[in-house]
Structures are given as C-alpha cells and as structure tokens.
Amino acid sequence: MDALALARWQFAITTVYHFIFVPLTIGLAPLVAAMQTAWVVTKKERWLRLTKFFGKLLLINFALGVVTGIWQEFQFGMAWSEYSRFVGDVFGAPLAMEALAAFFVESVFLGLWIFGWDRVSKKVHLAAIWLFAIATNLSAFFILAANSWMQHPVGTIYNPETGRAEMESIGAVLTNNTLWAAFPHTITAAFLTAGTFVCGIAAWWMVRLARTKKAENVETARNVYRPAVVLGAWVMLVAGAGVIWSGDVQGKLMFEQQPGKMASAEALCDGEEAAAFSILSIGNLNEGCEGVRHILTVPGLASYLGTGHFSGPESFLPGVNDVQQQYTERYGDTTASGDPVVYTPPLAVAYWSFRLMIGFAAFSAALALLALWLTRKGRVSENVWLGRLGILALPMPFIACSFGWIFTEVGRQPWVVAPNPSGIDQVRLLTERGVSTAVPPGVILASMIVLTLVYALLAVVWYRLMHRYTIEGVPASVRDESPEAQSSDDTDRPLSFAY
C-alpha cells in the first residue's frame, strides 16, 4: 500500500475509535449535572447516589476520550503535513480556541468537581459540573467549526504566492451555515447516546432488583433506578426528535454544497425527479451504481431529503454521473500525477453507512417507548425484555454515531477540503494532495500498527472499568460531604432514604 492509503487508514482507525467516547461525554456531562441539581434542589438522596454512580462512569469515559484524542493533533503535522501547510492558517484557529476556551475550562472545573465534594459549598460544586458540561459542548462546537470549514470553506482567501488558504474572517468561520447545521445534529445525537446509556443501565438494574421480590431491592428499584429510567427515556425521545429535525436540515444543506454526497448516499446513477429513498439494494456497489437494484424504496423521499419537494421539477436530484460531469468540467479530469479524478465517494461506504446510522439509532426509540410504557403511573417493571433491550440498546447509538461520522467524512471524498460552490475555487484540496511527502509508507504502517495495538489495549481497559463500576450499581448509601453538612450536628449520620 502507498503512503496515501496507509495515512487514510491510520486516520480512519484512530478517529473512529476516538469518536466512540465523544458523544457519551458530551451528552452525559449535562445529565450528571442535572442529577446533581435535582439533589441540591430536592435534597433527595437518590439523586446524589445517581450522580456519584453515573459521574464515575463519565470520568472513565472522559479520561479515555482525552487519551485517544491527543494523537489526532499529531497526525495533522506528521502524516498530513501538506494538508496542514495548506489550511493551517484557518484550520488551526478553531482548534486553538477549543484548547484555550474549552478544554482548559473542562480540565479546571472537572478537577474542582472531582476533589471538591468536601471542600467547597454545594452551589460552587454544582457550578463546577455545569461549567464542565458547558465547556464540553463548547469544545464540540470549535471542533465542528474546523470540520465544517473542510466541508464548506468560508471566511478565507487564497494566496497564490504562498499557495495557501489564509484566514479573512474568523466570524465567517464560526457562523458557517454548515457548522450551525452540524452542531445541533451532533449534540442531539450525543444526548440520544447518553439517554440510552442512562436508561439502559438503570432499566437493567431496575428489572434485576424488582425480580428478586425482596422489599429493600424493590424499594431501590422504585426510588433510585426508576427515576433514572424515566429521565433517560425522555431524554432519548426529545433528543431523537432533535436528531431527525437537524438531520433534515443537514440533508438539504448537503444537497446544495455537496451534491455528490447526496447522490452517493442513494447510489443514484442519473438524476431523477421524485427520486425514491432506497431502504435495501442488491448489487455490487464497489463497482459503481450501474447494475444495482433498489428493491425496497419509499417514493419521493430521497428528493424530499435533498430538495424539500417530493415531486415536480423542483424535486430533481442529480445522480453520480451528473456530479462527475459537472465537477470534471469545473475542476479538471486528472490529478497532478496524471491519474483520472473520480469525484464520487466510495458508494458502498456512503450508501450503507447512511442506512446503518439510521437503523442503529432506532433501537434507542424502541427502548424509550417500552421503558415509558412499563414505568407509567409509578410502576416498577419486572419485564425481563426491558432489561434485555436496555443492554442490547447500549452500544447502538455509539455505532449509529460512528456510521454518521463515517458517512460525513467518506462522503466528502475525494476532497479533504471540499470546494465551496459559491466561493473561491482555489480554496479546495484533494485528499491525495494533503498527505505528507516526506514520510515513507513503512513509517506510517509501523505507527498505524502500534497505535492500533495501543488503542486495542485501551479498549480493554475502558470496557473492564465501565463493566466493573456498572455491575457495582449505585452506592448503597452516601453522605453529604459538603462543608455545610460537615458543620452541622449530624454529620456522622447518613442521609435518610425517606423522601
């Protein structure tokens, strides 16, 4: 394999692996903050127990996310130095802002939250977890600002003397309409992931304890785990609606900015009016869209996702061949090395990642509806299927988010910086031109093998820690460790379970 293929595989492996941890941290941090807020406001011990329980899982996930994310920065300057040279003046700005305005805030206030239980007041301690949660989401905003610029470059000029893209307006970069479509979609997907995580674990524990028929276990199931199940289920429903809405907005923007991505998502060869959405296809997509049969479709839906119209001339959806011809006329038909340029993303990856993203997310909806039905009117469910679905649904939004990320990035190919249809033509970069020219394939291969092995080890560590503390369940009893409680006369007595 050449350096380009190896560099792409290396970045794909490390990025997809890192992205497993990102949605849970983004979504779970506000949920833990909400649990602690409920404890401070209501003084009910169950919310403190849930805060401690899910807070510990949040810390484990955040730590692994930081470790696996650090390497991403190094790859830009090592395996992708030509890309960094071309976009560094623009791409580096939101990344620097993420480090200074978000990550440092995360680190400071997370440390205060971890070590401040018995050192600062309840309100200060509560503010720390909320500031951490806000900074985590702010971090996602700046990362997405950088990525959205790659999808739709704005606020930039091309300097022919240096051959680089140069920043003209940071305001334009941070108000990029691609960013403001991607950010709510990413955040709602993160809340869907966190809601599934909370609901799934709590549902499993609730059913497990309720089925023992022991009074103390049933009480814990009712007073501790049931509220978490209900919280997670409602978060899933609201976040799911947000994912659908924001995904629709993204689809229509994608049609305007990257028509090839939309055509590839449908494996549509030639443009059509009232194009149907394909649920299932047969044929070898690796060989192109010719010969592929769409055997299960929803009429007009693909056109609506892109244009907002189910039928008529306004519903026309360009096909892969149309986009190839359009881009060939505008940007040329050969690369610098003389090879023909294929302006179509890998069809098999684009087509199936789009559908798998939607399909795996459906498990969360099923869990939310079943959980709310079985816990209605204060009921504690013993339904074994709820517990099983809770565990089955746990990895599904993680997988859905990963396929969504794969679709977003692979669907942009062959561009690492996609051209803005209404912008400066020179601010664009083919992926093959972004790879480092000074790093031999053997070095990239060796680093990829080492990183894959290290990440595999980290995966084992992450799983064992998450499994261990999930199996332990919520603490049997917790004390209010705040300075206010320590100054009272009953600091040696655990909080009453009665509420």
C-alpha positions in Angstrom: 0.0 0.0 0.0 1.2 3.5 -0.7 1.6 6.3 1.8 -1.8 7.9 0.9 -3.8 4.7 1.6 -1.9 4.0 4.8 -2.4 7.5 6.1 -6.1 7.3 5.4 -6.4 4.0 7.2 -4.4 5.3 10.1 -6.5 8.4 10.5 -9.8 6.5 10.0 -8.9 3.9 12.7 -7.8 6.4 15.3 -10.6 8.9 14.5 -13.5 6.4 14.6 -12.1 4.9 17.7 -11.8 8.3 19.4 -15.3 9.3 18.3 -16.8 6.3 20.3 -16.1 8.2 23.5 -17.1 11.7 22.4 -20.9 11.5 22.2 -21.2 9.9 25.6 -19.1 12.6 27.3 -20.9 15.4 25.5 -24.4 14.1 26.5 -23.7 12.5 29.9 -22.0 15.6 31.4 -25.2 17.7 31.4 -27.3 14.7 32.6 -24.9 14.2 35.6 -25.2 17.9 36.2 -29.0 17.7 36.1 -28.9 14.8 38.6 -26.8 16.8 41.0 -29.0 19.8 40.5 -32.0 17.7 41.4 -30.2 16.6 44.6 -29.3 20.1 45.6 -32.9 21.4 45.0 -34.9 18.5 46.4 -32.3 17.1 48.9 -33.4 13.6 47.9 -30.6 11.1 48.4 -31.4 9.1 45.3 -30.2 11.9 43.1 -26.9 12.1 44.9 -26.5 8.3 44.6 -27.2 8.5 40.8 -24.8 11.5 40.5 -22.0 9.5 42.1 -22.8 6.4 40.0 -23.0 8.0 36.6 -20.4 10.6 37.4 -17.9 7.8 37.9 -18.7 6.3 34.5 -18.5 9.8 33.0 -15.0 10.3 34.4 -13.8 6.9 33.0 -15.2 7.7 29.5 -13.8 11.3 29.5 -10.3 10.1 30.5 -10.2 7.6 27.7 -11.5 10.2 25.3 -8.7 12.6 26.1 -6.0 9.9 25.7 -7.3 8.7 22.4 -7.9 12.3 21.1 -4.4 13.6 21.7 -3.0 11.7 18.8 -5.3 13.3 16.3 -3.4 16.6 16.6 -0.1 14.9 15.9 -1.4 13.2 12.7 -2.1 16.6 11.1 1.6 17.5 11.2 3.0 14.1 10.5 1.0 12.0 8.1 -0.9 15.0 6.7 1.7 17.8 6.6 0.8 19.0 3.1 -2.8 19.5 4.3 -1.6 21.3 7.4 0.6 23.6 5.3 -2.4 24.5 3.0 -5.1 25.0 5.7 -3.1 25.7 8.9 -3.8 29.4 9.0 -7.6 28.7 9.0 -7.9 25.2 10.5 -5.6 25.9 13.4 -7.7 28.8 14.7 -10.8 26.9 15.9 -8.6 24.2 17.3 -6.6 26.7 19.3 -9.8 28.2 20.5 -11.0 24.7 21.5 -7.9 24.2 23.6 -7.9 27.6 25.3 -11.5 28.4 25.7 -13.0 24.9 26.2 -10.5 22.1 27.1 -8.7 24.1 29.8 -12.1 25.1 31.3 -13.1 21.4 31.2 -9.9 20.3 32.9 -10.1 23.0 35.7 -13.7 22.6 36.6 -13.7 18.8 36.3 -10.8 18.7 38.8 -12.7 21.0 41.1 -15.7 18.7 40.8 -13.7 15.6 41.5 -11.9 16.9 44.5 -14.3 19.5 45.8 -17.1 17.4 47.3 -16.0 18.1 50.9 -14.0 21.4 50.2 -16.4 23.8 48.5 -20.1 24.6 49.1 -22.8 22.8 47.3 -23.6 25.7 44.9 -20.0 26.1 43.9 -19.6 22.4 43.5 -22.7 22.3 41.4 -21.5 25.2 39.3 -18.3 23.3 38.6 -20.1 20.3 37.0 -22.3 22.6 34.9 -19.3 24.6 33.7 -17.6 21.3 32.8 -20.7 20.3 30.9 -20.9 23.6 29.0 -17.2 23.6 28.2 -17.6 20.0 26.8 -20.3 21.1 24.5 -18.3 24.3 23.6 -15.3 22.1 22.7 -17.5 20.2 20.3 -18.6 23.5 18.7 -15.0 24.5 18.0 -14.0 21.1 16.6 -17.1 21.1 14.4 -16.2 24.6 13.3 -12.9 23.3 11.9 -14.5 20.2 10.3 -17.4 22.3 8.8 -14.8 24.6 7.2 -13.4 21.5 5.5 -16.9 20.6 4.3 -17.7 24.2 3.2 -14.8 26.7 3.3 -15.8 30.3 4.1 -14.1 33.4 5.5 -10.9 32.6 3.6 -8.9 33.8 0.7 -6.4 32.0 -1.5 -2.8 33.4 -1.6 -1.3 32.5 -4.9 2.2 33.5 -3.8 2.3 31.0 -0.9 -0.2 28.5 -2.3 -2.1 28.5 1.0 -5.6 29.3 2.2 -5.5 32.3 4.6 -8.0 33.5 7.2 -10.0 36.5 6.2 -12.8 36.4 8.8 -13.0 34.2 11.9 -16.5 35.4 12.3 -17.5 33.8 9.0 -15.8 30.5 10.0 -17.8 30.5 13.3 -21.1 31.4 11.6 -20.7 28.9 8.8 -24.2 27.6 8.0 -22.6 24.1 7.7 -21.4 24.4 11.3 -24.8 25.5 12.6 -26.5 22.6 10.9 -23.8 20.0 12.1 -23.6 21.3 15.7 -27.3 20.6 16.8 -27.2 17.3 15.0 -24.1 16.2 16.8 -25.3 17.5 20.2 -28.7 15.8 19.9 -27.1 12.6 18.8 -24.8 12.9 21.9 -27.9 13.3 24.1 -29.5 10.3 22.4 -26.4 8.3 23.3 -26.3 9.5 26.9 -30.0 9.0 27.4 -29.7 5.4 26.1 -26.8 4.8 28.4 -28.6 6.1 31.5 -31.9 4.4 30.6 -30.4 1.1 29.5 -28.2 0.6 32.6 -31.0 1.8 35.0 -33.6 -0.4 33.3 -31.3 -3.5 33.6 -30.8 -2.8 37.4 -34.5 -2.0 38.0 -35.7 -5.2 36.4 -32.9 -7.2 38.2 -33.8 -5.9 41.6 -37.6 -6.0 41.1 -37.5 -9.7 40.1 -35.8 -10.6 43.5 -39.1 -9.7 45.2 -37.1 -8.5 48.3 -38.6 -5.4 49.8 -35.3 -3.5 50.1 -34.4 -4.3 46.5 -37.8 -3.3 45.2 -37.6 -0.1 47.1 -34.2 0.7 45.5 -35.6 -0.2 42.1 -38.6 2.2 42.6 -36.8 5.1 44.4 -33.5 5.1 42.6 -33.4 3.3 39.3 -36.9 4.0 38.1 -36.3 7.9 38.1 -33.2 7.3 36.0 -35.0 5.1 33.6 -37.7 7.8 33.1 -35.1 10.5 32.8 -33.1 8.6 30.2 -36.2 7.7 28.2 -37.5 11.3 28.0 -34.0 12.5 27.0 -34.0 9.9 24.2 -37.4 11.0 22.9 -36.6 14.7 22.9 -33.0 14.1 21.5 -34.4 11.7 18.9 -36.8 14.4 17.6 -33.8 16.8 17.5 -31.7 14.3 15.6 -34.5 13.9 12.9 -35.1 17.7 12.6 -31.4 18.6 12.5 -30.6 15.7 10.1 -33.3 17.0 7.7 -31.7 20.5 7.8 -28.3 18.9 7.2 -29.6 16.9 4.2 -30.9 19.9 2.4 -27.7 21.9 3.0 -25.6 18.9 1.9 -27.6 18.8 -1.4 -26.6 22.4 -2.0 -23.0 22.1 -1.0 -22.0 18.5 -1.8 -24.4 17.0 -4.3 -22.1 14.1 -4.8 -22.5 13.0 -1.2 -26.3 13.0 -1.6 -26.2 11.1 -4.8 -23.8 8.5 -3.3 -26.0 8.1 -0.3 -28.7 6.9 -2.6 -26.4 5.1 -5.1 -28.3 7.2 -7.7 -26.6 6.9 -11.1 -28.6 9.5 -13.1 -30.6 12.5 -11.9 -34.3 12.0 -11.2 -37.4 13.9 -10.3 -39.3 12.4 -7.3 -36.3 10.2 -6.5 -37.1 7.3 -4.1 -35.3 6.6 -0.9 -33.8 3.2 -1.1 -34.1 1.1 2.1 -32.5 -2.0 0.6 -30.4 -2.6 -2.6 -28.8 -5.6 -4.2 -25.7 -5.5 -6.4 -22.0 -4.7 -6.1 -21.7 -1.0 -5.1 -18.0 -1.3 -5.2 -18.2 -1.5 -8.9 -20.4 1.6 -9.3 -24.1 2.2 -9.3 -24.8 0.5 -12.6 -26.3 -2.9 -12.1 -27.5 -2.0 -8.5 -31.2 -2.7 -8.0 -33.2 -0.8 -5.3 -35.7 -3.4 -4.2 -37.3 -1.7 -1.3 -38.0 2.1 -1.6 -40.0 5.0 -0.3 -41.2 7.0 -3.3 -40.1 10.7 -3.4 -38.4 10.6 0.0 -34.8 11.0 -1.3 -35.8 14.1 -3.3 -37.5 15.5 -0.2 -34.4 14.9 1.9 -32.4 16.9 -0.6 -34.7 19.5 -2.1 -37.7 19.7 0.3 -40.0 18.5 -2.6 -41.5 15.1 -3.1 -42.3 15.6 -6.8 -42.1 18.1 -9.7 -39.2 19.8 -11.4 -38.1 21.2 -8.0 -37.5 17.7 -6.7 -34.8 16.9 -9.3 -31.9 15.1 -7.6 -28.6 14.9 -9.6 -27.1 11.5 -9.9 -23.5 10.3 -9.5 -22.8 10.6 -13.3 -24.2 14.2 -13.3 -22.0 15.3 -10.5 -18.9 13.6 -12.1 -19.5 15.5 -15.3 -20.1 18.8 -13.5 -17.0 18.6 -11.4 -14.9 17.3 -14.3 -15.8 20.4 -16.3 -15.1 22.7 -13.4 -12.1 21.2 -11.7 -10.4 19.1 -14.4 -10.3 15.3 -15.1 -6.8 14.5 -14.0 -4.7 14.8 -10.8 -1.2 16.3 -10.6 0.2 12.8 -11.3 -2.0 12.4 -14.4 -4.4 9.9 -12.9 -8.1 10.4 -13.6 -10.1 12.0 -10.8 -13.2 10.2 -9.6 -15.4 12.8 -8.0 -17.7 10.2 -6.5 -17.2 8.9 -2.9 -17.0 5.1 -2.3 -20.6 4.2 -3.0 -20.7 1.1 -0.8 -19.5 3.0 2.3 -21.6 6.1 1.7 -24.8 4.1 0.9 -24.6 1.6 3.8 -23.2 4.0 6.4 -26.1 6.3 5.9 -28.6 3.5 6.4 -26.8 1.9 9.3 -26.7 5.3 11.1 -30.5 5.4 10.9 -31.1 1.7 11.6 -29.0 1.5 14.8 -30.5 4.7 16.2 -33.9 3.1 16.0 -33.0 0.8 19.0 -33.0 3.9 21.2 -36.5 4.8 20.2 -37.7 1.3 20.9 -36.1 1.3 24.4 -37.6 4.8 25.2 -41.1 3.8 24.3 -41.0 0.5 26.0 -39.5 2.0 29.2 -42.0 4.8 29.4 -44.9 2.4 28.9 -43.7 -0.2 31.5 -43.0 2.5 34.1 -46.1 4.6 33.6 -48.1 5.6 36.7 -45.2 5.0 39.0 -44.8 1.3 38.1 -41.7 -0.7 38.7 -41.3 -3.2 35.8 -40.1 -6.8 36.2 -40.3 -7.3 32.5 -37.2 -9.2 31.5 -37.4 -7.9 28.0 -37.0 -4.4 29.2 -33.7 -5.3 30.9 -32.5 -7.2 27.9 -33.4 -4.4 25.5 -31.7 -2.0 27.8 -28.4 -3.9 27.5 -28.9 -4.6 23.8 -29.6 -0.9 23.1 -26.5 0.4 24.9 -24.0 0.1 22.1 -26.4 1.0 19.3 -26.3 4.8 19.4 -22.5 4.6 19.7 -22.5 2.6 16.5 -25.0 4.9 14.8 -22.8 8.0 15.7 -19.8 6.2 14.3 -21.5 5.4 11.0 -22.8 9.0 10.8 -19.3 10.3 11.2 -18.0 7.8 8.6 -20.7 9.0 6.2 -19.9 12.7 6.8 -16.1 12.2 6.1 -16.1 9.5 3.4 -19.0 11.2 1.6 -16.7 14.3 1.1 -14.2 12.3 -0.9 -12.1 12.8 -3.0 -11.8 16.2 -1.2 -10.1 16.8 2.1 -11.3 20.4 1.7 -14.4 20.4 -0.4 -14.9 23.4 -2.8 -17.5 26.0 -1.9 -19.9 26.1 -4.8 -20.2 29.8 -4.4 -16.8 30.5 -3.0 -13.2 30.8 -4.2 -12.3 27.9 -6.4 -8.7 27.8 -5.3 -9.7 27.0 -1.7 -10.0 23.3 -2.2 -7.7 20.4 -1.8 -7.9 16.8 -3.0 -7.1 14.2 -0.3 -4.2 12.8 -2.2 -2.5 16.2 -2.1 -2.8 16.5 1.6 -0.7 13.6 2.6 2.9 14.1 3.7 5.5 13.6 1.0 8.5 13.2 3.4 7.1 10.3 5.4 7.7 6.9 3.8 5.0 4.2 3.8 6.9 2.0 6.1 6.9 4.6 8.9 3.1 5.2 8.5 2.5 1.4 8.6 4.6 0.9 11.7 2.9 3.8 13.5 -0.5 2.5 12.5 0.2 -1.0 13.8 1.5 0.4 17.1 -1.5 2.8 17.5 -4.0 0.1 16.7 -2.5 -2.2 19.4 -2.4 0.6 21.9 -6.0 1.6 21.2 -7.0 -2.1 21.5 -5.4 -2.2 24.9 -7.2 1.0 25.9 -10.5 -0.6 24.7 -10.0 -3.5 27.1 -9.2 -1.1 29.9 -12.3 1.1 29.1 -14.6 -1.9 28.9 -13.3 -3.6 32.1 -13.6 -0.3 34.1 -17.1 0.5 32.7 -18.3 -3.0 33.3 -16.9 -3.2 36.8 -18.5 0.0 38.1 -21.8 -0.6 36.2 -22.1 -4.0 37.9 -21.4 -2.4 41.3 -24.5 -0.3 40.9 -25.4 2.9 42.8 -23.8 3.3 46.2 -25.9 1.7 48.9 -25.7 4.8 51.0 -23.9 8.1 50.6 -23.2 11.1 52.8 -23.5 14.7 52.1 -19.8 15.7 52.1 -20.3 19.4 51.6 -18.9 21.9 54.1 -22.5 22.9 55.0 -23.3 19.4 56.1 -19.9 18.9 57.9 -20.7 21.9 60.0 -24.0 20.5 61.2 -24.5 18.3 64.3 -25.5 15.2 62.4 -22.5 14.8 60.0 -21.9 11.3 61.2 -25.4 10.1 60.2 -26.0 9.1 56.6 -28.8 10.9 54.8 -32.2 9.4 55.4 -33.5 7.3 52.5 -37.1 8.5 53.1 -38.4 11.3 50.9 
